[in-house]
Amino acid sequence: MSPSMDSMSTQPRPRTSRETSTASLLPPTAKFQRPTSISSFGSLANLDHAYQAAGTTIRSTSSAASLAKLNSQFSLSPDPSQWGARIAVDEAEPDDDLHNPDPGRDRKADLYNAVFSRRGLANLGCLAILLASLMTLFAGYPIISYVRSHPQSTNGGFNLGGVNASGQIPEMSGNFGLIDNDTPDDVKTKTGYTNGDTYELVFSDEFNQDGRSFYPGDDPYWEAVDLHYWVRINNMEWYDPEAVTTSDGSLVITLSRKSTHGLDYEGGMISSWNKFCFTGGILEASVSLPGYNDIYGLWPAVWAMGNLGRAGYGATLDGTWPYTYDACDVGTVSNQTKNGEPYAATVNGDKDFGGALSYLEGQRLSRCTCDGEAHPGPKHDDGTYVGRSAPEIDVFESQISDDGGTVSQSAQWAPFNEEYVWKNTSDNLKIYDSAVSYLNTYTGGRYQQATSVVSLTNQDCYTNETACYAVYGFEYQPGFDDAYITWVNDGQPAWTIMAAGMTGDDAVEISARPVPQEPMYILANLGMSTNFGYVDEDHLPFPTSMKIDYIRVYQKSDSINVGCDPEDFPTADYIAQFSEAYNNPNLTTWVDDYGQTVPKNSFLGEC
């Protein structure tokens, strides 16, 4: 049964969501009063009319409220006509060309002198500048640099500057050239001590800048070692770079009583290994010797060695020091014998070792080296290798005798003469002042043969005396025939050995040994060793120093040969090939420590 209309008016029903939403839009003043009954309108037409009137009122009131609400939220009226802008279709705006494309018009504009307009020319100009800049950077600059460059000379050098292997001599502001800026002009040429020849300065270090450091990499030409110089000498001190510096215009090498590395003393050694070398000429050093002229034990030295051997690095010296030899015979092999021959090499040698002449391992880089074996080269015209080695020439080794301070001035040689006796005839030996100089009684032992003369020094030129400086040095002509070495003591020639003094020796079946032909580097050191003589530890002054005012090298103008890697006696590639041996002082032997093999020897039938 359906409910009556009266019941519908008296029993309200829940509103739908649509009705609720619509009701929320009605303003409070526009409420539509629902009749209590339909009959009160009189008819359906009247009811419809009433609904239409109410709807009109609702829409009008709602629109006004919405506009008011928008006006409160925005600065502009919602009516565009009130903005003051040109909105009529027939009114033009400045950017109409952008918003109203005209293909025909635009095509004409693009074709009309586009390249030769200001904008087009500006674009082309920027491209031209960019292209020119790139061409200058990648093509012009290299060409200009090449044309205007001043190539640096190596002078045959290797690793000059201590930075790389280019061999370039530093060409930079500052005092880094081969010749020290502080070297006086009047000493840049010199008359030779032997034949009166004229020599010119090719290297100098005046040590005038105080506080220089000689740790690895700190100096272009010098480096102080950090090691124990044990090699067949057993020094009592540890060599440390802190013991070497410059002060008051001199190089200062100090020996101190100091516990370090398990030893009781600390000394210093400096060298120009692989940085500066020379072949032939004059090496001079102005030196104030350490200590007193009457207390035994100090062992200062200035000397030179072939670049293929690095002092203190035993593996590099094993089979190279103190050889100077370019023949293929028994002189190149171990103990200087083959199958027990020659007999003289087994009985007329070191008396403390059963008469054995040599304990050397043999010349590792000899003329007998077989093709294909490791060898620095070069080769002779007959296809054999040039004999290579690390010879030694001592400017001096200082010692104390009963007569006062002395220096022994020597060259070390291998292979050895019978009984270590060289041909010291008047043609081959010259002592300039027998009141000052005399032949050294020591001529050699199982590890070296020495040609040596002892000379009294200037007794004032010790740091604990008047501390004056005396000039020591040697002048030499490398090779055979007219080759020689002349030593200098206190600025005067002391003695000379001619190459003929080291001629072949039939008794031990060896050939002539040349005056060293290898590129030689310079060393200076201060230490102590009981192997060199008695050490009076109780009376020696500590700390004590050797001071060097300058080191200079001269050569004849037609025989300039400076550098550690000359073409006829190269060293760079070989050193690079075996770099570990040249940089690790703990490798003391070539085979056992370093693990290398000795090159095969044709004299022993190994090729």
PASE-84757 format. One record per residue (C-alpha): x, y, z; residue in one letter; residue number from 0. Coordinates in steps of 0.2 Angstrom, whole numbers, m for minus. Each point is the difference from the previous one (the first is absolute). Layout:
N
KOLKE px py pz gudren gumi
KOLKE X Y Z a NUM
...
***
This chain:
607
KOLKE px py pz gudren gumi
KOLKE 0 0 0 m 0
KOLKE 7 17 m5 s 1
KOLKE 2 14 13 p 2
KOLKE m11 15 m2 s 3
KOLKE 6 17 m5 m 4
KOLKE m4 6 17 d 5
KOLKE 11 m13 8 s 6
KOLKE 14 5 m12 m 7
KOLKE m1 18 6 s 8
KOLKE 0 m5 18 t 9
KOLKE 14 m14 0 q 10
KOLKE 17 8 m6 p 11
KOLKE 11 m12 m10 r 12
KOLKE 20 1 0 p 13
KOLKE 8 11 m13 r 14
KOLKE 10 m7 m14 t 15
KOLKE 18 5 m4 s 16
KOLKE m6 10 m15 r 17
KOLKE m13 10 11 e 18
KOLKE 13 3 13 t 19
KOLKE 12 7 m13 s 20
KOLKE m13 11 m8 t 21
KOLKE m6 7 16 a 22
KOLKE 17 5 5 s 23
KOLKE 0 12 m15 l 24
KOLKE m15 10 6 l 25
KOLKE 3 16 9 p 26
KOLKE m9 2 16 p 27
KOLKE m11 14 m7 t 28
KOLKE m6 m11 m15 a 29
KOLKE m8 m14 9 k 30
KOLKE m15 m8 m9 f 31
KOLKE m14 m2 13 q 32
KOLKE m7 m17 m3 r 33
KOLKE m19 0 0 p 34
KOLKE m9 m10 13 t 35
KOLKE m10 m8 m13 s 36
KOLKE m2 0 m18 i 37
KOLKE m17 5 1 s 38
KOLKE 4 17 6 s 39
KOLKE 7 5 m17 f 40
KOLKE m17 m3 m7 g 41
KOLKE 6 m9 m16 s 42
KOLKE 16 m9 m7 l 43
KOLKE 2 15 m12 a 44
KOLKE 2 12 15 n 45
KOLKE 12 m12 8 l 46
KOLKE 11 m1 m16 d 47
KOLKE 0 19 0 h 48
KOLKE 5 1 18 a 49
KOLKE 15 m12 m3 y 50
KOLKE 6 10 m16 q 51
KOLKE m1 17 10 a 52
KOLKE 10 m8 14 a 53
KOLKE 13 m7 m12 g 54
KOLKE 3 17 m8 t 55
KOLKE 3 8 17 t 56
KOLKE 12 m14 4 i 57
KOLKE 11 2 m16 r 58
KOLKE 0 19 2 s 59
KOLKE 6 0 18 t 60
KOLKE 13 m14 m3 s 61
KOLKE 8 9 m15 s 62
KOLKE 2 16 10 a 63
KOLKE 7 m9 15 a 64
KOLKE 13 m9 m12 s 65
KOLKE 6 16 m8 l 66
KOLKE 2 8 17 a 67
KOLKE 10 m14 6 k 68
KOLKE 12 1 m16 l 69
KOLKE 2 18 2 n 70
KOLKE 6 m2 18 s 71
KOLKE 14 m13 m6 q 72
KOLKE 7 9 m16 f 73
KOLKE 6 17 m4 s 74
KOLKE m9 1 m17 l 75
KOLKE m18 0 m3 s 76
KOLKE m7 m16 m7 p 77
KOLKE m7 11 m14 d 78
KOLKE 14 2 m13 p 79
KOLKE m9 16 m7 s 80
KOLKE 5 8 17 q 81
KOLKE 19 m3 m2 w 82
KOLKE 4 14 m11 g 83
KOLKE 8 m11 m13 a 84
KOLKE m3 0 m19 r 85
KOLKE m10 m16 m3 i 86
KOLKE m10 5 m15 a 87
KOLKE 4 m10 m15 v 88
KOLKE 3 15 m11 d 89
KOLKE 13 7 12 e 90
KOLKE 19 m5 m3 a 91
KOLKE 12 m5 14 e 92
KOLKE 19 1 m1 p 93
KOLKE 3 m19 0 d 94
KOLKE m14 m4 m12 d 95
KOLKE 13 m6 m13 d 96
KOLKE 6 m13 12 l 97
KOLKE m18 m6 4 h 98
KOLKE m7 2 m17 n 99
KOLKE 12 m9 m12 p 100
KOLKE m1 5 m18 d 101
KOLKE 10 m13 m11 p 102
KOLKE 1 11 m15 g 103
KOLKE 7 15 10 r 104
KOLKE 12 m11 10 d 105
KOLKE 7 m8 m16 r 106
KOLKE 4 17 m7 k 107
KOLKE 8 6 16 a 108
KOLKE 11 m16 0 d 109
KOLKE 6 3 m18 l 110
KOLKE 3 18 2 y 111
KOLKE 19 3 2 n 112
KOLKE 1 m12 15 a 113
KOLKE 19 m3 m1 v 114
KOLKE 4 19 m2 f 115
KOLKE m11 6 14 s 116
KOLKE 8 6 16 r 117
KOLKE m5 m16 9 r 118
KOLKE 6 m11 m14 g 119
KOLKE 17 9 m1 l 120
KOLKE 2 m1 19 a 121
KOLKE m4 m19 m1 n 122
KOLKE 13 m2 m14 l 123
KOLKE 13 10 10 g 124
KOLKE m2 m10 16 c 125
KOLKE 2 m16 m10 l 126
KOLKE 16 7 m8 a 127
KOLKE 7 5 16 i 128
KOLKE m3 m17 8 l 129
KOLKE 8 m9 m15 l 130
KOLKE 15 11 0 a 131
KOLKE 2 m3 19 s 132
KOLKE m1 m19 m2 l 133
KOLKE 13 1 m15 m 134
KOLKE 12 10 10 t 135
KOLKE m1 m11 15 l 136
KOLKE 2 m17 m8 f 137
KOLKE 10 5 m16 a 138
KOLKE 7 17 2 g 139
KOLKE 7 m2 18 y 140
KOLKE 10 m16 m3 p 141
KOLKE 7 8 m16 i 142
KOLKE 5 16 8 i 143
KOLKE 7 m9 15 s 144
KOLKE 11 m11 m11 y 145
KOLKE 6 15 m10 v 146
KOLKE 4 10 15 r 147
KOLKE 7 m13 11 s 148
KOLKE 18 m1 6 h 149
KOLKE 4 m19 2 p 150
KOLKE 8 m4 16 q 151
KOLKE 17 m9 m1 s 152
KOLKE 3 m16 9 t 153
KOLKE 19 1 m3 n 154
KOLKE m1 m19 0 g 155
KOLKE m8 0 18 g 156
KOLKE m12 m11 8 f 157
KOLKE m12 4 13 n 158
KOLKE 7 18 2 l 159
KOLKE m10 9 13 g 160
KOLKE m5 m16 9 g 161
KOLKE m18 1 m6 v 162
KOLKE m1 m11 m16 n 163
KOLKE 10 m9 m12 a 164
KOLKE 0 13 m14 s 165
KOLKE 18 5 4 g 166
KOLKE m5 18 m2 q 167
KOLKE 11 13 8 i 168
KOLKE m11 12 10 p 169
KOLKE m3 16 m9 e 170
KOLKE m10 10 13 m 171
KOLKE 2 15 11 s 172
KOLKE 11 m3 15 g 173
KOLKE 17 m8 3 n 174
KOLKE m4 m17 m8 f 175
KOLKE 12 m1 m15 g 176
KOLKE 15 m10 m2 l 177
KOLKE 11 15 4 i 178
KOLKE m4 8 16 d 179
KOLKE m4 18 m2 n 180
KOLKE 11 4 15 d 181
KOLKE 16 m7 m9 t 182
KOLKE 12 14 m3 p 183
KOLKE 3 4 m18 d 184
KOLKE 19 m1 2 d 185
KOLKE 0 m18 4 v 186
KOLKE m11 m6 m15 k 187
KOLKE 15 m5 m9 t 188
KOLKE 15 m9 6 k 189
KOLKE 17 m6 m5 t 190
KOLKE 2 m19 2 g 191
KOLKE 13 m7 12 y 192
KOLKE 7 m13 m12 t 193
KOLKE 3 7 m17 n 194
KOLKE m4 18 2 g 195
KOLKE m16 m1 m10 d 196
KOLKE m14 12 2 t 197
KOLKE m16 m6 8 y 198
KOLKE m17 8 2 e 199
KOLKE m13 m1 14 l 200
KOLKE m14 m12 m4 v 201
KOLKE m7 m3 18 f 202
KOLKE 1 9 17 s 203
KOLKE m8 1 17 d 204
KOLKE 5 14 11 e 205
KOLKE m11 m5 14 f 206
KOLKE m4 18 5 n 207
KOLKE m18 m2 4 q 208
KOLKE m2 m5 18 d 209
KOLKE m12 m13 6 g 210
KOLKE m1 m11 m16 r 211
KOLKE m8 m17 2 s 212
KOLKE 7 m16 m8 f 213
KOLKE m14 m12 3 y 214
KOLKE m6 m9 m16 p 215
KOLKE m8 12 m12 g 216
KOLKE 5 16 9 d 217
KOLKE 15 4 m11 d 218
KOLKE 3 0 m19 p 219
KOLKE 17 m8 1 y 220
KOLKE 4 m7 17 w 221
KOLKE m8 m13 11 e 222
KOLKE 5 m6 18 a 223
KOLKE m2 m19 3 v 224
KOLKE m10 m8 15 d 225
KOLKE 9 m16 3 l 226
KOLKE 14 m10 8 h 227
KOLKE 15 0 m11 y 228
KOLKE 5 m18 4 w 229
KOLKE 7 m5 m17 v 230
KOLKE 16 m9 4 r 231
KOLKE 4 15 11 i 232
KOLKE m11 m2 16 n 233
KOLKE m1 19 4 n 234
KOLKE m4 4 18 m 235
KOLKE m13 13 m4 e 236
KOLKE m17 1 m8 w 237
KOLKE m1 12 m15 y 238
KOLKE m15 12 2 d 239
KOLKE m5 14 m11 p 240
KOLKE m2 11 16 e 241
KOLKE 18 0 2 a 242
KOLKE 3 10 m16 v 243
KOLKE m4 18 m3 t 244
KOLKE 7 17 m5 t 245
KOLKE 6 13 12 s 246
KOLKE 11 16 m1 d 247
KOLKE 3 m3 m19 g 248
KOLKE 6 m18 2 s 249
KOLKE m7 m18 m2 l 250
KOLKE 0 m7 18 v 251
KOLKE 1 m19 3 i 252
KOLKE m1 m4 19 t 253
KOLKE 5 m15 9 l 254
KOLKE m9 m2 17 s 255
KOLKE 1 m12 15 r 256
KOLKE m18 m4 m1 k 257
KOLKE m10 m17 2 s 258
KOLKE m9 m3 m16 t 259
KOLKE m6 m16 m9 h 260
KOLKE 10 m11 12 g 261
KOLKE 16 10 m2 l 262
KOLKE 9 12 11 d 263
KOLKE 4 13 m13 y 264
KOLKE m8 10 m14 e 265
KOLKE 9 7 m15 g 266
KOLKE m4 6 m17 g 267
KOLKE 3 m4 m19 m 268
KOLKE m6 10 m14 i 269
KOLKE 1 m4 m19 s 270
KOLKE m5 5 m17 s 271
KOLKE m4 m17 m6 w 272
KOLKE m11 0 m15 n 273
KOLKE m2 19 1 k 274
KOLKE 17 7 m5 f 275
KOLKE 14 m10 m8 c 276
KOLKE 16 4 m10 f 277
KOLKE 12 m9 m11 t 278
KOLKE 18 7 0 g 279
KOLKE 6 17 6 g 280
KOLKE 4 7 17 i 281
KOLKE m10 m3 17 l 282
KOLKE 5 12 14 e 283
KOLKE m6 3 17 a 284
KOLKE 5 13 13 s 285
KOLKE m1 m9 17 v 286
KOLKE 3 3 18 s 287
KOLKE 3 m17 7 l 288
KOLKE m9 m6 16 p 289
KOLKE 7 0 18 g 290
KOLKE 19 2 5 y 291
KOLKE 15 m4 m11 n 292
KOLKE 7 m12 13 d 293
KOLKE m15 m11 7 i 294
KOLKE m3 m16 m9 y 295
KOLKE m17 m7 m6 g 296
KOLKE m10 11 m11 l 297
KOLKE m2 m5 m18 w 298
KOLKE m5 14 m11 p 299
KOLKE 0 m2 m19 a 300
KOLKE m4 8 m17 v 301
KOLKE 0 m11 m15 w 302
KOLKE m8 m6 m16 a 303
KOLKE m8 m16 m6 m 304
KOLKE m7 m6 m17 g 305
KOLKE m19 2 m1 n 306
KOLKE m4 m18 m2 l 307
KOLKE 4 m3 18 g 308
KOLKE m9 9 14 r 309
KOLKE 10 2 15 a 310
KOLKE m8 m9 15 g 311
KOLKE m11 m10 m11 y 312
KOLKE 9 m17 0 g 313
KOLKE m9 m9 m14 a 314
KOLKE 5 14 m12 t 315
KOLKE 18 m2 5 l 316
KOLKE 0 m19 m1 d 317
KOLKE 10 m3 m16 g 318
KOLKE 3 18 m5 t 319
KOLKE 11 7 13 w 320
KOLKE 15 3 m1 p 321
KOLKE 2 m6 m18 y 322
KOLKE 6 10 m14 t 323
KOLKE 2 m12 m14 y 324
KOLKE m4 m3 m19 d 325
KOLKE 8 m17 m4 a 326
KOLKE m7 m17 m1 c 327
KOLKE 11 m12 10 d 328
KOLKE 3 m7 17 v 329
KOLKE 0 17 8 g 330
KOLKE m19 0 m2 t 331
KOLKE m4 m16 10 v 332
KOLKE m3 m4 18 s 333
KOLKE 16 0 10 n 334
KOLKE 10 4 m15 q 335
KOLKE 2 m18 m4 t 336
KOLKE m7 m14 m12 k 337
KOLKE 3 m18 6 n 338
KOLKE 13 6 12 g 339
KOLKE 10 10 m12 e 340
KOLKE 10 10 m1 p 341
KOLKE 10 m7 14 y 342
KOLKE 7 18 5 a 343
KOLKE m18 5 4 a 344
KOLKE m1 m13 13 t 345
KOLKE 16 2 10 v 346
KOLKE 6 18 m2 n 347
KOLKE m15 9 7 g 348
KOLKE m7 4 17 d 349
KOLKE 11 m8 13 k 350
KOLKE m14 0 13 d 351
KOLKE m10 m11 m12 f 352
KOLKE 11 m13 m6 g 353
KOLKE 8 10 m13 g 354
KOLKE m16 2 m11 a 355
KOLKE 2 15 m11 l 356
KOLKE m19 4 m2 s 357
KOLKE m16 m3 9 y 358
KOLKE m10 10 m12 l 359
KOLKE m15 m8 m9 e 360
KOLKE 6 4 m17 g 361
KOLKE m4 15 m11 q 362
KOLKE m19 m2 m3 r 363
KOLKE m1 12 m15 l 364
KOLKE 16 m5 m9 s 365
KOLKE 5 m1 m18 r 366
KOLKE m3 m19 1 c 367
KOLKE m19 3 3 t 368
KOLKE m10 m11 m12 c 369
KOLKE m12 8 m12 d 370
KOLKE m17 1 7 g 371
KOLKE 6 2 18 e 372
KOLKE m4 15 10 a 373
KOLKE 13 13 m3 h 374
KOLKE 0 19 m1 p 375
KOLKE 10 0 m17 g 376
KOLKE 6 6 m11 p 377
KOLKE 9 m12 m12 k 378
KOLKE 17 1 m8 h 379
KOLKE 2 m2 m19 d 380
KOLKE 3 m18 2 d 381
KOLKE m17 m3 8 g 382
KOLKE 7 m2 18 t 383
KOLKE m7 10 14 y 384
KOLKE 10 14 7 v 385
KOLKE 6 m5 17 g 386
KOLKE m10 10 13 r 387
KOLKE 3 3 19 s 388
KOLKE 0 11 15 a 389
KOLKE 18 6 2 p 390
KOLKE 6 12 14 e 391
KOLKE 12 14 1 i 392
KOLKE 3 8 17 d 393
KOLKE 3 19 2 v 394
KOLKE 6 m4 17 f 395
KOLKE m3 m11 15 e 396
KOLKE 7 9 16 s 397
KOLKE 9 m9 14 q 398
KOLKE 12 4 14 i 399
KOLKE 18 m6 0 s 400
KOLKE 15 2 12 d 401
KOLKE 5 15 m11 d 402
KOLKE m17 9 1 g 403
KOLKE m15 1 m11 g 404
KOLKE 1 m9 m17 t 405
KOLKE m11 m4 m14 v 406
KOLKE 1 m16 m11 s 407
KOLKE m4 4 m18 q 408
KOLKE m4 m16 m10 s 409
KOLKE m8 m9 m14 a 410
KOLKE m8 m17 2 q 411
KOLKE 2 m13 m13 w 412
KOLKE m6 m18 m6 a 413
KOLKE 6 m12 m6 p 414
KOLKE 16 m1 11 f 415
KOLKE 18 m1 m4 n 416
KOLKE 10 m14 7 e 417
KOLKE 3 4 18 e 418
KOLKE m9 17 m3 y 419
KOLKE 16 7 m7 v 420
KOLKE m3 12 m14 w 421
KOLKE 13 6 m12 k 422
KOLKE 6 15 10 n 423
KOLKE 15 5 m10 t 424
KOLKE 6 18 m2 s 425
KOLKE m9 1 m17 d 426
KOLKE m17 m4 8 n 427
KOLKE 2 7 17 l 428
KOLKE 4 18 5 k 429
KOLKE 1 7 18 i 430
KOLKE 2 19 m1 y 431
KOLKE 7 3 18 d 432
KOLKE 7 m15 9 s 433
KOLKE 1 10 16 a 434
KOLKE m19 1 0 v 435
KOLKE m5 m16 m9 s 436
KOLKE 5 m18 0 y 437
KOLKE m7 m17 m7 l 438
KOLKE m13 m8 11 n 439
KOLKE 6 m16 7 t 440
KOLKE m18 m7 m3 y 441
KOLKE m2 m6 m18 t 442
KOLKE m15 m11 2 g 443
KOLKE m9 m16 6 g 444
KOLKE m12 m13 m5 r 445
KOLKE m14 13 m5 y 446
KOLKE 11 14 m8 q 447
KOLKE 16 6 m7 q 448
KOLKE 5 17 5 a 449
KOLKE 13 12 m8 t 450
KOLKE 2 13 14 s 451
KOLKE 12 14 6 v 452
KOLKE m1 7 18 v 453
KOLKE 3 19 2 s 454
KOLKE 1 11 15 l 455
KOLKE m14 13 1 t 456
KOLKE 0 18 4 n 457
KOLKE 0 m3 19 q 458
KOLKE m10 16 4 d 459
KOLKE m14 m5 m11 c 460
KOLKE m10 m10 13 y 461
KOLKE m16 6 8 t 462
KOLKE 8 m1 17 n 463
KOLKE 16 9 m5 e 464
KOLKE m1 16 m10 t 465
KOLKE m14 m7 m11 a 466
KOLKE 7 7 m16 c 467
KOLKE m4 m9 m16 y 468
KOLKE 11 m9 m12 a 469
KOLKE m3 m6 m18 v 470
KOLKE 0 m18 m4 y 471
KOLKE m4 m8 m17 g 472
KOLKE 5 m11 m15 f 473
KOLKE 2 3 m18 e 474
KOLKE m2 m14 m12 y 475
KOLKE 0 m5 m18 q 476
KOLKE m11 m16 m2 p 477
KOLKE 5 m15 m11 g 478
KOLKE 16 m8 m6 f 479
KOLKE 16 6 m8 d 480
KOLKE 3 18 7 d 481
KOLKE m13 m1 13 a 482
KOLKE 5 5 18 y 483
KOLKE m6 5 17 i 484
KOLKE 9 14 10 t 485
KOLKE m5 4 18 w 486
KOLKE 0 17 9 v 487
KOLKE 4 3 18 n 488
KOLKE m1 18 8 d 489
KOLKE m2 7 m18 g 490
KOLKE 16 m8 m7 q 491
KOLKE 2 m16 m10 p 492
KOLKE 5 m14 11 a 493
KOLKE 3 m15 m12 w 494
KOLKE m5 m7 m17 t 495
KOLKE m3 m18 m6 i 496
KOLKE 1 m3 m19 m 497
KOLKE m12 m13 m8 a 498
KOLKE 15 m10 m5 a 499
KOLKE 3 m4 19 g 500
KOLKE m16 m11 m1 m 501
KOLKE 6 m10 m15 t 502
KOLKE m4 m18 m2 g 503
KOLKE 8 m13 11 d 504
KOLKE 5 m16 m8 d 505
KOLKE 3 m9 17 a 506
KOLKE m19 1 4 v 507
KOLKE m5 0 m19 e 508
KOLKE m9 17 1 i 509
KOLKE m1 15 m12 s 510
KOLKE 3 18 2 a 511
KOLKE m12 10 11 r 512
KOLKE m5 17 m7 p 513
KOLKE m1 16 10 v 514
KOLKE m19 0 5 p 515
KOLKE m11 4 m15 q 516
KOLKE m17 m1 9 e 517
KOLKE m10 15 4 p 518
KOLKE 5 4 18 m 519
KOLKE m10 8 14 y 520
KOLKE 6 9 15 i 521
KOLKE m1 m5 18 l 522
KOLKE 5 7 17 a 523
KOLKE m1 m8 17 n 524
KOLKE 5 0 18 l 525
KOLKE 1 m16 10 g 526
KOLKE 11 m12 10 m 527
KOLKE 5 m18 m2 s 528
KOLKE 13 m11 8 t 529
KOLKE 3 m7 m17 n 530
KOLKE 8 16 m5 f 531
KOLKE 11 2 15 g 532
KOLKE 0 2 19 y 533
KOLKE m15 10 7 v 534
KOLKE 4 11 16 d 535
KOLKE m18 1 7 e 536
KOLKE 6 7 16 d 537
KOLKE 8 15 m7 h 538
KOLKE m9 4 m16 l 539
KOLKE m10 16 2 p 540
KOLKE m19 m3 m3 f 541
KOLKE m9 7 m9 p 542
KOLKE 13 4 m14 t 543
KOLKE m3 6 m17 s 544
KOLKE 9 m1 m17 m 545
KOLKE m4 17 m10 k 546
KOLKE 1 2 m18 i 547
KOLKE 1 18 m7 d 548
KOLKE m4 m5 m18 y 549
KOLKE 1 m15 m13 i 550
KOLKE 4 4 m18 r 551
KOLKE 3 m10 m16 v 552
KOLKE 10 6 m15 y 553
KOLKE 2 m7 m17 q 554
KOLKE 9 4 m16 k 555
KOLKE m11 10 m12 s 556
KOLKE 2 m13 m14 d 557
KOLKE m4 m14 12 s 558
KOLKE m16 5 10 i 559
KOLKE m8 m16 6 n 560
KOLKE m12 3 14 v 561
KOLKE m15 m11 4 g 562
KOLKE m4 m17 7 c 563
KOLKE m6 m8 m16 d 564
KOLKE 13 4 m14 p 565
KOLKE m3 m9 m16 e 566
KOLKE 16 m10 0 d 567
KOLKE m2 m5 19 f 568
KOLKE m19 0 3 p 569
KOLKE m8 m4 17 t 570
KOLKE m18 6 0 a 571
KOLKE m8 m15 m8 d 572
KOLKE 9 m13 10 y 573
KOLKE m3 9 17 i 574
KOLKE m18 1 m5 a 575
KOLKE m1 m18 m4 q 576
KOLKE 7 m5 17 f 577
KOLKE m6 15 10 s 578
KOLKE m4 m10 16 e 579
KOLKE 19 m4 2 a 580
KOLKE 4 19 m2 y 581
KOLKE m14 5 13 n 582
KOLKE 1 m13 13 n 583
KOLKE 16 0 11 p 584
KOLKE m6 m16 8 n 585
KOLKE 4 m10 m16 l 586
KOLKE 18 m4 3 t 587
KOLKE 4 m13 m13 t 588
KOLKE m6 m1 m18 w 589
KOLKE m4 m19 0 v 590
KOLKE m4 m5 18 d 591
KOLKE m9 16 5 d 592
KOLKE m7 8 m16 y 593
KOLKE m3 m17 m8 g 594
KOLKE 7 4 m17 q 595
KOLKE 12 m11 m10 t 596
KOLKE 18 5 m6 v 597
KOLKE 0 2 m19 p 598
KOLKE 8 m14 m9 k 599
KOLKE 18 1 m4 n 600
KOLKE 8 m5 m17 s 601
KOLKE 17 m3 8 f 602
KOLKE m8 m14 11 l 603
KOLKE m8 m7 m16 g 604
KOLKE m18 5 6 e 605
KOLKE m6 8 m16 c 606
***
